[in-house]
Amino acid sequence: MTVDRHQDNPNEGFIGLVASLAKASGPDGLTIGQIRDRLDERAFGLMILILAIPCLVPALYGVPQIVGVPILLLAGQMLVGRKEPWLPDAILRRTVSKSMLDRMADFATKRMGWLERLSRPRLKMFASGIAEPFAAAFMILATLTIVLPMTNTVPSVALALLSVGLIQRDGLFVAAGATVAIGWVTAIAVVATGFLLGAGWAVGLMARFTG
């Protein structure tokens, strides 16, 4: 299937775009490269959002570990100020199946409409220009926890909020996404520290009684 570059309508909402990808896909789905080539100047935010949606969809096991790498690559490029997204050919050739695209479109339509309705251009200083690298840093922070088993939903919400904020130039959404990312990483750090300290205390207690 041949897909021309920049067919995306810049006035189209992200839900309509996800639905159009599912509609445009053939029986074999679309490659990530074909998805990228349908996007306009919103490509970074849209691609990260599209990659994050499967992590929000129930029963798509193993997906977070697959999409984590391209999300990190895209967010890293935003962090350093790159204007157009680049991904290795090996990733661009990966296919998103027709069934997954359909499930993503269905999920976006039924579950994410409130994001599109509530988001609008506001507090643009937090969603454009110098704020974009900071948003990218929070995306990286959230993505690093997505690959951990059973921990993908909350950081995926952070990614969705950050992505929609950048797409819609909504600084309030960017701030909300950053807050979720920081809160989630802090919670994981607290739990991990408690576990390590608890394990160390247990080992010390056993050594005292067996020494």
ABEGO torsion letter per residue (X at the ends): XBBBBGABBAABBAAAAAAAAAAABBAAEBBAAAAAAABBAAAAAAAAAAAAAAAABBGBBGAAAAAAAAAAAAAAAAAAGBABBBBBAAAAABBBBAAAAAAAAAAAAAAAAAAAAABBBBGAAAABEAAAAAAAAAAAAAAAAAABBGAAAAAAAAAAAAAAAAAAGBAAAAAAAAAAAAAAAAAAAAAAAAAAAAAAAAAAAAAAAAX
